[in-house]
Amino acid sequence: MRFASVIMSVTAASAAVIGRQEAPSSTTAKVLIGAPGTIAVADFDGKEFKIVANDSQPGTSPSWMAFKEPNLIYAVDENSNSTRLFNFNTATNELKLIQAANGSAGVVSLEFNADKTRLVGASFGQGTVDVWDISDASSLKLLKQITLGGTLGPNKARQDQSRAHQAVLDPSGRFFAINDLGTDSVVIIDSKDDAYEIASRNSVGTAGCGPRHGAWYPPKGDKPLAYIVACELTNTLEVLSVSNNGSSISLTRTQELSTYGAAFPPANATSAAAGEIVISGDAKDVYVSNRLTGNATDSISHFKITQQAAKAGSPCKAAGGGGGGITLEFVEAISSGGQLPRMFSLSTDDKTLFSTNQQGEGALGVLALNRAPDAGKLTATAVASLPVTLFGPEGFGPQFVKQIV
């Protein structure tokens, strides 16, 4: 339990690094962190992080988690076929394993349905989708496993089978988008009447693009206009328009652009791999992480969203979408503070971006960047951080970070 011992020594030796608070204040956020072998929770007061809980299980990989209020944490183990359920007491910071249940191997994403009675897991390892019954707060019950299938992409090394990389619930609460890196597609699953059936398969971008993560636009409301996909293998953003016929969703590409912007290419285009994508709550900004760039540090790119006016009599306007399609425009890229920023997320008030780095000399394993709500710009310097070495040896830095309280 190297992580636990390091946390105790750092806490005793350097209160200035991770804070010294007797109890979280009303303005303190709780941030969930996943790293190889470790699930941790940190208090964040806007200036510093303080680790307040951790569960160490060597050999596990909690690369994605989901929090269900008031006290449940669901965690994948990317290294096995286990999905775990924890109870987390936000008052005492006690973190306790309740159950480990077997499903598909290599699950890398979890997403709740609208009422949080079902949990959908995307398996990169098997190319399947798990549907769990989580209506009982004390257990996980596997209801269904969906095999995606489909035609594989041309990249023999990376697209050897279906590779479900993420499940994303659409704003209406009915459809899940499953990004399949192996088949260059987004598969739509319909959850109506608890059926969880494949409703459509949608090609994404250029063959071999490798869809990784995606986000609906706008993130709120019941009629999304677009779905934006970050493609790992070509380092592109694919903007897809949404058409809903009442029983399914279909997606059509309307724009493709580099995740770097024309002026910021990676030093090593062969190894470069796009990572996370997030849309701000006000639907004005898109952020994307760029990994394995070959530069001293990797980067997070910022794009502005412009919504086009709907033409008279267009389906979008008639359906109450409020306008036409969208376009993205590159704004800037900033250092990620390390290498391999696999995942990042915005705080609940959209004023802070929490990010991770898995490796890099002097890298920040977890960091917080201030975000300007008006312009959406991120500060170039972290307002708080934890070193990547706190979590383990090189390459074992955090993979996941998200505010839960």
ABEGO torsion letter per residue (X at the ends): XAAAAAAAAAAAABAAAAEBBABBBAABBBBBBBBBGBBBBBBBAGABBBBABBBBBBGBBBABBBBBOAABBBBBBAABABBBBBBBBAAAGBBBBABBBBBBBGBABBBBBAAGABBBBBBAAAGBBBBBBAABAABBBBABBBBAEEBBBABAAABABBBBABBBBBAAGABBBBBBAAAGBBBBBBABGGAGBBABBBBBEBBGAGBABBBBOBABEABBABBBBBBAAAGBBBBBBBBBAGABBBBBBABBBBAAEAABBBABAAABBBBBBBBBAAGABBBBBBBGAGBABBBBBBBBBBBBBBBBGBAAAAAGAGEBBBBBBBABBBBAGEBGBABBBBBAAGABBBBBBABEBGBBABBBBBBBAAAGBBBABBABBBBAAAAEBBGABBABBBBAX
